[in-house]
Amino acid sequence: PLVLVPIFRTMHRKVLLLAAAAGVADAFMAPMAPGAPKLSMRRQGATSLSMSIKEEKKVGTGNNRMTDTGFTEPLVERVEYPSSHGFEYVVKDVLNEKKFSKQEKVKKEKPGMSIFDELETLAAEARRVGGADKMVGFEADVNVRLKWLGLFHRDVIAPGTFMQRFRVPNGKMTAHQWRTSAEIIQEYDQDKNRDMWDQQGCADITTRQNLQLRGMRLENMPRHWKAMRDTGISSVQAGMDNVRNLVGNPLAGVDPDELVDTRAYCDDFTNKLTNNGLGNPEFANLPRKFNVCFVGSKELYEHPDINDIAYYPAKNAAGEMGWNIEIGGLLTGTRCEFATPMDTWVPQANYWAVGEAIMTVYRDFGYRYNPRTKCRLMYLLDDMGVPLFREKVAERYKAATGEEMHTEGTSTVPKDKSRKDLMGVHKQKDGQNWIGMHVPGSRCYADEMIMSADLAEKYGDGNVQMTVEGNILFLNIPDEKLEAAKAAAAEIPRWSFTPGGFAKGTITCTGNQFCGQSKINTKGNSVKFSEMLDAKYDMKETVRIHWTGCPNTCGQVQIGSIGLLGTQAKNAEGVMCEAVDIYVGGGIGQDGAVGSMYKKGVRIEDQLFDELSAICVEKYGATLKCEGAGGGGDAPEGGGKRAWFKNMLDMVTGGAK
């Protein structure tokens, strides 16, 4: 394989030349729209087609966008602050505040973590005036700083109501925590509406194995906060410029192919990050949000490519287990790039030391000027360069451990691995069983959550396990309880452990039911279209259809087999209506790839189903159900790296065999 690297790179350059000659930004798919994300391939050892590009970028420009001092002086400093924590990190006064983003100005005026001591006061004021939306003079606290407590005011779509985002390391909640969450949203689920268009009390499972409660009122928040804290869970530092939920293997501890049990690592990282849920100002003023995952599966269920820190299981030259580190992955409306190697291996026990060093270097040197979209870690790496960034991380790592930071080890993640289906009934490595249930639209209602908590306690291990696809697993079900567990699972409204291929491959963001930035209703439409497609077509393999309502791409449209990005378009009467821009060719796991623009402005009401049907038939091998079980034709190539590479070969060789 090593001999092929120069050939791959030469072919890659030829394809880029072809693209330039054709006047398009993407040589492999339909022309990219202006500002659309460029193609980025997942790194796979020495045979990576993207390595040549990444190697060119490693050095960095050397230019600091915020200061003439380069990268010698931190942009923030620790100061004493009159709060229960006693200190905060704040941006230095010498910087030009006129260039700060709106959010940085709010933080500079008053640190986000200061709100930790003010929840009771704010709730009392909300009760006095009749709701958070009527709290004149408290706008920055209500709309911005409360996010440091994981509380998001829905001021545009549902003024006065809040979403609470918890910290759920590795996506695991106890049945008690799950049931308590259900009891909270039940208080706000007055009309029992299930159509995903109206605002009411409900919960969503997120693409970071997390739970968000919706419809809550600030007036009642201290009571809800205590109820959840009493179960051992909190939402401290779950929003704004903080580290997001720690993602791990959803089958941790039971996976027949498990590489590492990620649960303890996610738990301990979270505890250190948040000071055991009491708040930790050391990491509460990052330049932007920050994503971390631990890989424990061979199938890369954790989606490490799109994390700011990805821990990959790896061995050093002596055969000792540890972690290879990749950094900077991101998906945005203006840039999509997978994480890049930091050329670092650390022993398993030193995961926090290297993570802390990476986070604090980013905290100290990351950008804070407008545009805010360029404050993510990858933009710092563009200018600082990976070698200098690694050098600064290594200094802090050695100060914490007394050890030098080693160069990259040998990954234990296979380069090729077929993906186990998480949905359905499967055997664990200990001979017990798990049941994977599809949750339509990743949306949960109180009655469903209470029934599922009962199932977990009565038949499983008393835990509810979430996946990044927004589904639920019940683990450790013994054989003698399996049939009763299946019967109980079948009673849960809407949920299914035998979902159609399109349903279980559907991923969606919040949508305009609750999010003011979304241009379309993603939840309701995603369920409707997956049901329509499953009713008409059979698929040999799951097609992942990702829905997102705005360019923030919380629904990760660029890594879907098909990605649907919400927009608006005129209908036949000239009236603006819901529409999507369609991306095709993204992938996850070993076939990870960023999709390309296929078609813009496709109306949802009368055009989208035909477009999806054509794509699924022509590109992914869907067959009409009436055509019989055989399906006919060759197996589909799929939308990941293999199809991309085949297209590239055909371009360079003219299709010669």
Secondary structure as a PSIPRED ss2 file (coil, helix, strand):
# PSIPRED VFORMAT (PSIPRED V4.0)

   1 P C   1.000  0.000  0.000
   2 L C   1.000  0.000  0.000
   3 V C   1.000  0.000  0.000
   4 L H   0.000  1.000  0.000
   5 V H   0.000  1.000  0.000
   6 P H   0.000  1.000  0.000
   7 I H   0.000  1.000  0.000
   8 F H   0.000  1.000  0.000
   9 R H   0.000  1.000  0.000
  10 T H   0.000  1.000  0.000
  11 M H   0.000  1.000  0.000
  12 H H   0.000  1.000  0.000
  13 R H   0.000  1.000  0.000
  14 K H   0.000  1.000  0.000
  15 V H   0.000  1.000  0.000
  16 L H   0.000  1.000  0.000
  17 L H   0.000  1.000  0.000
  18 L H   0.000  1.000  0.000
  19 A H   0.000  1.000  0.000
  20 A H   0.000  1.000  0.000
  21 A H   0.000  1.000  0.000
  22 A H   0.000  1.000  0.000
  23 G C   1.000  0.000  0.000
  24 V C   1.000  0.000  0.000
  25 A C   1.000  0.000  0.000
  26 D C   1.000  0.000  0.000
  27 A C   1.000  0.000  0.000
  28 F C   1.000  0.000  0.000
  29 M C   1.000  0.000  0.000
  30 A C   1.000  0.000  0.000
  31 P C   1.000  0.000  0.000
  32 M C   1.000  0.000  0.000
  33 A C   1.000  0.000  0.000
  34 P C   1.000  0.000  0.000
  35 G C   1.000  0.000  0.000
  36 A C   1.000  0.000  0.000
  37 P C   1.000  0.000  0.000
  38 K C   1.000  0.000  0.000
  39 L C   1.000  0.000  0.000
  40 S C   1.000  0.000  0.000
  41 M E   0.000  0.000  1.000
  42 R C   1.000  0.000  0.000
  43 R C   1.000  0.000  0.000
  44 Q C   1.000  0.000  0.000
  45 G H   0.000  1.000  0.000
  46 A H   0.000  1.000  0.000
  47 T H   0.000  1.000  0.000
  48 S C   1.000  0.000  0.000
  49 L C   1.000  0.000  0.000
  50 S C   1.000  0.000  0.000
  51 M H   0.000  1.000  0.000
  52 S H   0.000  1.000  0.000
  53 I H   0.000  1.000  0.000
  54 K H   0.000  1.000  0.000
  55 E H   0.000  1.000  0.000
  56 E H   0.000  1.000  0.000
  57 K H   0.000  1.000  0.000
  58 K C   1.000  0.000  0.000
  59 V C   1.000  0.000  0.000
  60 G C   1.000  0.000  0.000
  61 T C   1.000  0.000  0.000
  62 G C   1.000  0.000  0.000
  63 N C   1.000  0.000  0.000
  64 N C   1.000  0.000  0.000
  65 R C   1.000  0.000  0.000
  66 M C   1.000  0.000  0.000
  67 T C   1.000  0.000  0.000
  68 D C   1.000  0.000  0.000
  69 T C   1.000  0.000  0.000
  70 G C   1.000  0.000  0.000
  71 F C   1.000  0.000  0.000
  72 T C   1.000  0.000  0.000
  73 E C   1.000  0.000  0.000
  74 P C   1.000  0.000  0.000
  75 L C   1.000  0.000  0.000
  76 V E   0.000  0.000  1.000
  77 E E   0.000  0.000  1.000
  78 R E   0.000  0.000  1.000
  79 V E   0.000  0.000  1.000
  80 E E   0.000  0.000  1.000
  81 Y C   1.000  0.000  0.000
  82 P C   1.000  0.000  0.000
  83 S C   1.000  0.000  0.000
  84 S C   1.000  0.000  0.000
  85 H C   1.000  0.000  0.000
  86 G C   1.000  0.000  0.000
  87 F E   0.000  0.000  1.000
  88 E E   0.000  0.000  1.000
  89 Y E   0.000  0.000  1.000
  90 V E   0.000  0.000  1.000
  91 V E   0.000  0.000  1.000
  92 K C   1.000  0.000  0.000
  93 D C   1.000  0.000  0.000
  94 V C   1.000  0.000  0.000
  95 L C   1.000  0.000  0.000
  96 N C   1.000  0.000  0.000
  97 E H   0.000  1.000  0.000
  98 K H   0.000  1.000  0.000
  99 K H   0.000  1.000  0.000
 100 F E   0.000  0.000  1.000
 101 S C   1.000  0.000  0.000
 102 K H   0.000  1.000  0.000
 103 Q H   0.000  1.000  0.000
 104 E H   0.000  1.000  0.000
 105 K H   0.000  1.000  0.000
 106 V H   0.000  1.000  0.000
 107 K H   0.000  1.000  0.000
 108 K H   0.000  1.000  0.000
 109 E H   0.000  1.000  0.000
 110 K C   1.000  0.000  0.000
 111 P C   1.000  0.000  0.000
 112 G H   0.000  1.000  0.000
 113 M H   0.000  1.000  0.000
 114 S H   0.000  1.000  0.000
 115 I H   0.000  1.000  0.000
 116 F H   0.000  1.000  0.000
 117 D H   0.000  1.000  0.000
 118 E C   1.000  0.000  0.000
 119 L H   0.000  1.000  0.000
 120 E H   0.000  1.000  0.000
 121 T H   0.000  1.000  0.000
 122 L H   0.000  1.000  0.000
 123 A H   0.000  1.000  0.000
 124 A H   0.000  1.000  0.000
 125 E H   0.000  1.000  0.000
 126 A H   0.000  1.000  0.000
 127 R H   0.000  1.000  0.000
 128 R H   0.000  1.000  0.000
 129 V H   0.000  1.000  0.000
 130 G C   1.000  0.000  0.000
 131 G C   1.000  0.000  0.000
 132 A H   0.000  1.000  0.000
 133 D H   0.000  1.000  0.000
 134 K H   0.000  1.000  0.000
 135 M C   1.000  0.000  0.000
 136 V C   1.000  0.000  0.000
 137 G C   1.000  0.000  0.000
 138 F C   1.000  0.000  0.000
 139 E H   0.000  1.000  0.000
 140 A H   0.000  1.000  0.000
 141 D H   0.000  1.000  0.000
 142 V H   0.000  1.000  0.000
 143 N H   0.000  1.000  0.000
 144 V C   1.000  0.000  0.000
 145 R H   0.000  1.000  0.000
 146 L H   0.000  1.000  0.000
 147 K H   0.000  1.000  0.000
 148 W H   0.000  1.000  0.000
 149 L H   0.000  1.000  0.000
 150 G C   1.000  0.000  0.000
 151 L E   0.000  0.000  1.000
 152 F E   0.000  0.000  1.000
 153 H E   0.000  0.000  1.000
 154 R C   1.000  0.000  0.000
 155 D C   1.000  0.000  0.000
 156 V C   1.000  0.000  0.000
 157 I C   1.000  0.000  0.000
 158 A C   1.000  0.000  0.000
 159 P C   1.000  0.000  0.000
 160 G C   1.000  0.000  0.000
 161 T E   0.000  0.000  1.000
 162 F E   0.000  0.000  1.000
 163 M E   0.000  0.000  1.000
 164 Q E   0.000  0.000  1.000
 165 R E   0.000  0.000  1.000
 166 F C   1.000  0.000  0.000
 167 R C   1.000  0.000  0.000
 168 V C   1.000  0.000  0.000
 169 P H   0.000  1.000  0.000
 170 N H   0.000  1.000  0.000
 171 G H   0.000  1.000  0.000
 172 K E   0.000  0.000  1.000
 173 M E   0.000  0.000  1.000
 174 T E   0.000  0.000  1.000
 175 A H   0.000  1.000  0.000
 176 H H   0.000  1.000  0.000
 177 Q H   0.000  1.000  0.000
 178 W H   0.000  1.000  0.000
 179 R H   0.000  1.000  0.000
 180 T H   0.000  1.000  0.000
 181 S H   0.000  1.000  0.000
 182 A H   0.000  1.000  0.000
 183 E H   0.000  1.000  0.000
 184 I H   0.000  1.000  0.000
 185 I H   0.000  1.000  0.000
 186 Q H   0.000  1.000  0.000
 187 E C   1.000  0.000  0.000
 188 Y C   1.000  0.000  0.000
 189 D C   1.000  0.000  0.000
 190 Q C   1.000  0.000  0.000
 191 D C   1.000  0.000  0.000
 192 K C   1.000  0.000  0.000
 193 N C   1.000  0.000  0.000
 194 R C   1.000  0.000  0.000
 195 D C   1.000  0.000  0.000
 196 M C   1.000  0.000  0.000
 197 W C   1.000  0.000  0.000
 198 D C   1.000  0.000  0.000
 199 Q C   1.000  0.000  0.000
 200 Q C   1.000  0.000  0.000
 201 G C   1.000  0.000  0.000
 202 C E   0.000  0.000  1.000
 203 A E   0.000  0.000  1.000
 204 D E   0.000  0.000  1.000
 205 I E   0.000  0.000  1.000
 206 T C   1.000  0.000  0.000
 207 T C   1.000  0.000  0.000
 208 R C   1.000  0.000  0.000
 209 Q C   1.000  0.000  0.000
 210 N C   1.000  0.000  0.000
 211 L E   0.000  0.000  1.000
 212 Q E   0.000  0.000  1.000
 213 L E   0.000  0.000  1.000
 214 R E   0.000  0.000  1.000
 215 G E   0.000  0.000  1.000
 216 M E   0.000  0.000  1.000
 217 R E   0.000  0.000  1.000
 218 L H   0.000  1.000  0.000
 219 E H   0.000  1.000  0.000
 220 N H   0.000  1.000  0.000
 221 M H   0.000  1.000  0.000
 222 P H   0.000  1.000  0.000
 223 R H   0.000  1.000  0.000
 224 H H   0.000  1.000  0.000
 225 W H   0.000  1.000  0.000
 226 K H   0.000  1.000  0.000
 227 A H   0.000  1.000  0.000
 228 M H   0.000  1.000  0.000
 229 R H   0.000  1.000  0.000
 230 D H   0.000  1.000  0.000
 231 T C   1.000  0.000  0.000
 232 G C   1.000  0.000  0.000
 233 I C   1.000  0.000  0.000
 234 S C   1.000  0.000  0.000
 235 S C   1.000  0.000  0.000
 236 V C   1.000  0.000  0.000
 237 Q C   1.000  0.000  0.000
 238 A C   1.000  0.000  0.000
 239 G C   1.000  0.000  0.000
 240 M C   1.000  0.000  0.000
 241 D C   1.000  0.000  0.000
 242 N C   1.000  0.000  0.000
 243 V E   0.000  0.000  1.000
 244 R C   1.000  0.000  0.000
 245 N C   1.000  0.000  0.000
 246 L C   1.000  0.000  0.000
 247 V E   0.000  0.000  1.000
 248 G C   1.000  0.000  0.000
 249 N C   1.000  0.000  0.000
 250 P C   1.000  0.000  0.000
 251 L C   1.000  0.000  0.000
 252 A C   1.000  0.000  0.000
 253 G C   1.000  0.000  0.000
 254 V C   1.000  0.000  0.000
 255 D C   1.000  0.000  0.000
 256 P C   1.000  0.000  0.000
 257 D C   1.000  0.000  0.000
 258 E C   1.000  0.000  0.000
 259 L C   1.000  0.000  0.000
 260 V C   1.000  0.000  0.000
 261 D C   1.000  0.000  0.000
 262 T C   1.000  0.000  0.000
 263 R H   0.000  1.000  0.000
 264 A H   0.000  1.000  0.000
 265 Y H   0.000  1.000  0.000
 266 C H   0.000  1.000  0.000
 267 D H   0.000  1.000  0.000
 268 D H   0.000  1.000  0.000
 269 F H   0.000  1.000  0.000
 270 T H   0.000  1.000  0.000
 271 N H   0.000  1.000  0.000
 272 K H   0.000  1.000  0.000
 273 L H   0.000  1.000  0.000
 274 T H   0.000  1.000  0.000
 275 N C   1.000  0.000  0.000
 276 N C   1.000  0.000  0.000
 277 G C   1.000  0.000  0.000
 278 L C   1.000  0.000  0.000
 279 G C   1.000  0.000  0.000
 280 N C   1.000  0.000  0.000
 281 P H   0.000  1.000  0.000
 282 E H   0.000  1.000  0.000
 283 F H   0.000  1.000  0.000
 284 A C   1.000  0.000  0.000
 285 N C   1.000  0.000  0.000
 286 L C   1.000  0.000  0.000
 287 P C   1.000  0.000  0.000
 288 R C   1.000  0.000  0.000
 289 K C   1.000  0.000  0.000
 290 F E   0.000  0.000  1.000
 291 N C   1.000  0.000  0.000
 292 V E   0.000  0.000  1.000
 293 C E   0.000  0.000  1.000
 294 F E   0.000  0.000  1.000
 295 V C   1.000  0.000  0.000
 296 G C   1.000  0.000  0.000
 297 S C   1.000  0.000  0.000
 298 K C   1.000  0.000  0.000
 299 E C   1.000  0.000  0.000
 300 L C   1.000  0.000  0.000
 301 Y C   1.000  0.000  0.000
 302 E C   1.000  0.000  0.000
 303 H C   1.000  0.000  0.000
 304 P H   0.000  1.000  0.000
 305 D H   0.000  1.000  0.000
 306 I H   0.000  1.000  0.000
 307 N C   1.000  0.000  0.000
 308 D C   1.000  0.000  0.000
 309 I E   0.000  0.000  1.000
 310 A E   0.000  0.000  1.000
 311 Y E   0.000  0.000  1.000
 312 Y E   0.000  0.000  1.000
 313 P E   0.000  0.000  1.000
 314 A E   0.000  0.000  1.000
 315 K E   0.000  0.000  1.000
 316 N C   1.000  0.000  0.000
 317 A C   1.000  0.000  0.000
 318 A C   1.000  0.000  0.000
 319 G C   1.000  0.000  0.000
 320 E C   1.000  0.000  0.000
 321 M E   0.000  0.000  1.000
 322 G E   0.000  0.000  1.000
 323 W E   0.000  0.000  1.000
 324 N E   0.000  0.000  1.000
 325 I E   0.000  0.000  1.000
 326 E E   0.000  0.000  1.000
 327 I E   0.000  0.000  1.000
 328 G C   1.000  0.000  0.000
 329 G C   1.000  0.000  0.000
 330 L E   0.000  0.000  1.000
 331 L E   0.000  0.000  1.000
 332 T C   1.000  0.000  0.000
 333 G C   1.000  0.000  0.000
 334 T C   1.000  0.000  0.000
 335 R C   1.000  0.000  0.000
 336 C E   0.000  0.000  1.000
 337 E E   0.000  0.000  1.000
 338 F C   1.000  0.000  0.000
 339 A C   1.000  0.000  0.000
 340 T E   0.000  0.000  1.000
 341 P E   0.000  0.000  1.000
 342 M E   0.000  0.000  1.000
 343 D E   0.000  0.000  1.000
 344 T E   0.000  0.000  1.000
 345 W E   0.000  0.000  1.000
 346 V E   0.000  0.000  1.000
 347 P E   0.000  0.000  1.000
 348 Q H   0.000  1.000  0.000
 349 A H   0.000  1.000  0.000
 350 N H   0.000  1.000  0.000
 351 Y H   0.000  1.000  0.000
 352 W H   0.000  1.000  0.000
 353 A H   0.000  1.000  0.000
 354 V H   0.000  1.000  0.000
 355 G H   0.000  1.000  0.000
 356 E H   0.000  1.000  0.000
 357 A H   0.000  1.000  0.000
 358 I H   0.000  1.000  0.000
 359 M H   0.000  1.000  0.000
 360 T H   0.000  1.000  0.000
 361 V H   0.000  1.000  0.000
 362 Y H   0.000  1.000  0.000
 363 R H   0.000  1.000  0.000
 364 D H   0.000  1.000  0.000
 365 F H   0.000  1.000  0.000
 366 G C   1.000  0.000  0.000
 367 Y C   1.000  0.000  0.000
 368 R C   1.000  0.000  0.000
 369 Y E   0.000  0.000  1.000
 370 N C   1.000  0.000  0.000
 371 P C   1.000  0.000  0.000
 372 R H   0.000  1.000  0.000
 373 T H   0.000  1.000  0.000
 374 K H   0.000  1.000  0.000
 375 C C   1.000  0.000  0.000
 376 R C   1.000  0.000  0.000
 377 L H   0.000  1.000  0.000
 378 M H   0.000  1.000  0.000
 379 Y H   0.000  1.000  0.000
 380 L H   0.000  1.000  0.000
 381 L H   0.000  1.000  0.000
 382 D H   0.000  1.000  0.000
 383 D H   0.000  1.000  0.000
 384 M H   0.000  1.000  0.000
 385 G C   1.000  0.000  0.000
 386 V H   0.000  1.000  0.000
 387 P H   0.000  1.000  0.000
 388 L H   0.000  1.000  0.000
 389 F H   0.000  1.000  0.000
 390 R H   0.000  1.000  0.000
 391 E H   0.000  1.000  0.000
 392 K H   0.000  1.000  0.000
 393 V H   0.000  1.000  0.000
 394 A H   0.000  1.000  0.000
 395 E H   0.000  1.000  0.000
 396 R H   0.000  1.000  0.000
 397 Y H   0.000  1.000  0.000
 398 K H   0.000  1.000  0.000
 399 A H   0.000  1.000  0.000
 400 A H   0.000  1.000  0.000
 401 T H   0.000  1.000  0.000
 402 G C   1.000  0.000  0.000
 403 E C   1.000  0.000  0.000
 404 E C   1.000  0.000  0.000
 405 M C   1.000  0.000  0.000
 406 H E   0.000  0.000  1.000
 407 T C   1.000  0.000  0.000
 408 E C   1.000  0.000  0.000
 409 G C   1.000  0.000  0.000
 410 T E   0.000  0.000  1.000
 411 S E   0.000  0.000  1.000
 412 T C   1.000  0.000  0.000
 413 V C   1.000  0.000  0.000
 414 P C   1.000  0.000  0.000
 415 K C   1.000  0.000  0.000
 416 D C   1.000  0.000  0.000
 417 K C   1.000  0.000  0.000
 418 S C   1.000  0.000  0.000
 419 R C   1.000  0.000  0.000
 420 K C   1.000  0.000  0.000
 421 D C   1.000  0.000  0.000
 422 L C   1.000  0.000  0.000
 423 M C   1.000  0.000  0.000
 424 G E   0.000  0.000  1.000
 425 V E   0.000  0.000  1.000
 426 H E   0.000  0.000  1.000
 427 K E   0.000  0.000  1.000
 428 Q C   1.000  0.000  0.000
 429 K C   1.000  0.000  0.000
 430 D C   1.000  0.000  0.000
 431 G C   1.000  0.000  0.000
 432 Q C   1.000  0.000  0.000
 433 N E   0.000  0.000  1.000
 434 W E   0.000  0.000  1.000
 435 I E   0.000  0.000  1.000
 436 G E   0.000  0.000  1.000
 437 M E   0.000  0.000  1.000
 438 H E   0.000  0.000  1.000
 439 V C   1.000  0.000  0.000
 440 P H   0.000  1.000  0.000
 441 G H   0.000  1.000  0.000
 442 S H   0.000  1.000  0.000
 443 R E   0.000  0.000  1.000
 444 C E   0.000  0.000  1.000
 445 Y C   1.000  0.000  0.000
 446 A H   0.000  1.000  0.000
 447 D H   0.000  1.000  0.000
 448 E H   0.000  1.000  0.000
 449 M H   0.000  1.000  0.000
 450 I H   0.000  1.000  0.000
 451 M H   0.000  1.000  0.000
 452 S H   0.000  1.000  0.000
 453 A H   0.000  1.000  0.000
 454 D H   0.000  1.000  0.000
 455 L H   0.000  1.000  0.000
 456 A H   0.000  1.000  0.000
 457 E H   0.000  1.000  0.000
 458 K H   0.000  1.000  0.000
 459 Y H   0.000  1.000  0.000
 460 G C   1.000  0.000  0.000
 461 D C   1.000  0.000  0.000
 462 G C   1.000  0.000  0.000
 463 N E   0.000  0.000  1.000
 464 V E   0.000  0.000  1.000
 465 Q E   0.000  0.000  1.000
 466 M E   0.000  0.000  1.000
 467 T C   1.000  0.000  0.000
 468 V C   1.000  0.000  0.000
 469 E C   1.000  0.000  0.000
 470 G C   1.000  0.000  0.000
 471 N C   1.000  0.000  0.000
 472 I E   0.000  0.000  1.000
 473 L E   0.000  0.000  1.000
 474 F E   0.000  0.000  1.000
 475 L E   0.000  0.000  1.000
 476 N E   0.000  0.000  1.000
 477 I E   0.000  0.000  1.000
 478 P C   1.000  0.000  0.000
 479 D H   0.000  1.000  0.000
 480 E H   0.000  1.000  0.000
 481 K H   0.000  1.000  0.000
 482 L H   0.000  1.000  0.000
 483 E H   0.000  1.000  0.000
 484 A H   0.000  1.000  0.000
 485 A H   0.000  1.000  0.000
 486 K H   0.000  1.000  0.000
 487 A H   0.000  1.000  0.000
 488 A H   0.000  1.000  0.000
 489 A H   0.000  1.000  0.000
 490 A H   0.000  1.000  0.000
 491 E C   1.000  0.000  0.000
 492 I C   1.000  0.000  0.000
 493 P C   1.000  0.000  0.000
 494 R C   1.000  0.000  0.000
 495 W C   1.000  0.000  0.000
 496 S E   0.000  0.000  1.000
 497 F C   1.000  0.000  0.000
 498 T C   1.000  0.000  0.000
 499 P C   1.000  0.000  0.000
 500 G C   1.000  0.000  0.000
 501 G H   0.000  1.000  0.000
 502 F H   0.000  1.000  0.000
 503 A H   0.000  1.000  0.000
 504 K H   0.000  1.000  0.000
 505 G C   1.000  0.000  0.000
 506 T E   0.000  0.000  1.000
 507 I E   0.000  0.000  1.000
 508 T E   0.000  0.000  1.000
 509 C C   1.000  0.000  0.000
 510 T C   1.000  0.000  0.000
 511 G C   1.000  0.000  0.000
 512 N C   1.000  0.000  0.000
 513 Q C   1.000  0.000  0.000
 514 F C   1.000  0.000  0.000
 515 C C   1.000  0.000  0.000
 516 G C   1.000  0.000  0.000
 517 Q C   1.000  0.000  0.000
 518 S C   1.000  0.000  0.000
 519 K C   1.000  0.000  0.000
 520 I C   1.000  0.000  0.000
 521 N C   1.000  0.000  0.000
 522 T H   0.000  1.000  0.000
 523 K H   0.000  1.000  0.000
 524 G H   0.000  1.000  0.000
 525 N H   0.000  1.000  0.000
 526 S H   0.000  1.000  0.000
 527 V H   0.000  1.000  0.000
 528 K H   0.000  1.000  0.000
 529 F H   0.000  1.000  0.000
 530 S H   0.000  1.000  0.000
 531 E H   0.000  1.000  0.000
 532 M H   0.000  1.000  0.000
 533 L H   0.000  1.000  0.000
 534 D H   0.000  1.000  0.000
 535 A H   0.000  1.000  0.000
 536 K H   0.000  1.000  0.000
 537 Y E   0.000  0.000  1.000
 538 D E   0.000  0.000  1.000
 539 M C   1.000  0.000  0.000
 540 K C   1.000  0.000  0.000
 541 E C   1.000  0.000  0.000
 542 T C   1.000  0.000  0.000
 543 V C   1.000  0.000  0.000
 544 R C   1.000  0.000  0.000
 545 I E   0.000  0.000  1.000
 546 H E   0.000  0.000  1.000
 547 W E   0.000  0.000  1.000
 548 T E   0.000  0.000  1.000
 549 G C   1.000  0.000  0.000
 550 C C   1.000  0.000  0.000
 551 P C   1.000  0.000  0.000
 552 N C   1.000  0.000  0.000
 553 T C   1.000  0.000  0.000
 554 C C   1.000  0.000  0.000
 555 G C   1.000  0.000  0.000
 556 Q C   1.000  0.000  0.000
 557 V H   0.000  1.000  0.000
 558 Q H   0.000  1.000  0.000
 559 I H   0.000  1.000  0.000
 560 G C   1.000  0.000  0.000
 561 S C   1.000  0.000  0.000
 562 I E   0.000  0.000  1.000
 563 G E   0.000  0.000  1.000
 564 L E   0.000  0.000  1.000
 565 L E   0.000  0.000  1.000
 566 G E   0.000  0.000  1.000
 567 T E   0.000  0.000  1.000
 568 Q E   0.000  0.000  1.000
 569 A E   0.000  0.000  1.000
 570 K E   0.000  0.000  1.000
 571 N C   1.000  0.000  0.000
 572 A C   1.000  0.000  0.000
 573 E C   1.000  0.000  0.000
 574 G C   1.000  0.000  0.000
 575 V C   1.000  0.000  0.000
 576 M E   0.000  0.000  1.000
 577 C E   0.000  0.000  1.000
 578 E E   0.000  0.000  1.000
 579 A E   0.000  0.000  1.000
 580 V E   0.000  0.000  1.000
 581 D E   0.000  0.000  1.000
 582 I E   0.000  0.000  1.000
 583 Y E   0.000  0.000  1.000
 584 V E   0.000  0.000  1.000
 585 G C   1.000  0.000  0.000
 586 G C   1.000  0.000  0.000
 587 G E   0.000  0.000  1.000
 588 I C   1.000  0.000  0.000
 589 G H   0.000  1.000  0.000
 590 Q H   0.000  1.000  0.000
 591 D H   0.000  1.000  0.000
 592 G C   1.000  0.000  0.000
 593 A E   0.000  0.000  1.000
 594 V C   1.000  0.000  0.000
 595 G C   1.000  0.000  0.000
 596 S E   0.000  0.000  1.000
 597 M E   0.000  0.000  1.000
 598 Y E   0.000  0.000  1.000
 599 K E   0.000  0.000  1.000
 600 K E   0.000  0.000  1.000
 601 G E   0.000  0.000  1.000
 602 V E   0.000  0.000  1.000
 603 R E   0.000  0.000  1.000
 604 I C   1.000  0.000  0.000
 605 E C   1.000  0.000  0.000
 606 D C   1.000  0.000  0.000
 607 Q C   1.000  0.000  0.000
 608 L H   0.000  1.000  0.000
 609 F H   0.000  1.000  0.000
 610 D H   0.000  1.000  0.000
 611 E H   0.000  1.000  0.000
 612 L H   0.000  1.000  0.000
 613 S H   0.000  1.000  0.000
 614 A H   0.000  1.000  0.000
 615 I H   0.000  1.000  0.000
 616 C H   0.000  1.000  0.000
 617 V H   0.000  1.000  0.000
 618 E H   0.000  1.000  0.000
 619 K H   0.000  1.000  0.000
 620 Y H   0.000  1.000  0.000
 621 G C   1.000  0.000  0.000
 622 A C   1.000  0.000  0.000
 623 T E   0.000  0.000  1.000
 624 L E   0.000  0.000  1.000
 625 K H   0.000  1.000  0.000
 626 C H   0.000  1.000  0.000
 627 E H   0.000  1.000  0.000
 628 G C   1.000  0.000  0.000
 629 A C   1.000  0.000  0.000
 630 G C   1.000  0.000  0.000
 631 G C   1.000  0.000  0.000
 632 G C   1.000  0.000  0.000
 633 G C   1.000  0.000  0.000
 634 D C   1.000  0.000  0.000
 635 A C   1.000  0.000  0.000
 636 P C   1.000  0.000  0.000
 637 E C   1.000  0.000  0.000
 638 G C   1.000  0.000  0.000
 639 G C   1.000  0.000  0.000
 640 G C   1.000  0.000  0.000
 641 K H   0.000  1.000  0.000
 642 R H   0.000  1.000  0.000
 643 A H   0.000  1.000  0.000
 644 W H   0.000  1.000  0.000
 645 F H   0.000  1.000  0.000
 646 K H   0.000  1.000  0.000
 647 N H   0.000  1.000  0.000
 648 M H   0.000  1.000  0.000
 649 L H   0.000  1.000  0.000
 650 D H   0.000  1.000  0.000
 651 M H   0.000  1.000  0.000
 652 V H   0.000  1.000  0.000
 653 T H   0.000  1.000  0.000
 654 G C   1.000  0.000  0.000
 655 G C   1.000  0.000  0.000
 656 A C   1.000  0.000  0.000
 657 K C   1.000  0.000  0.000
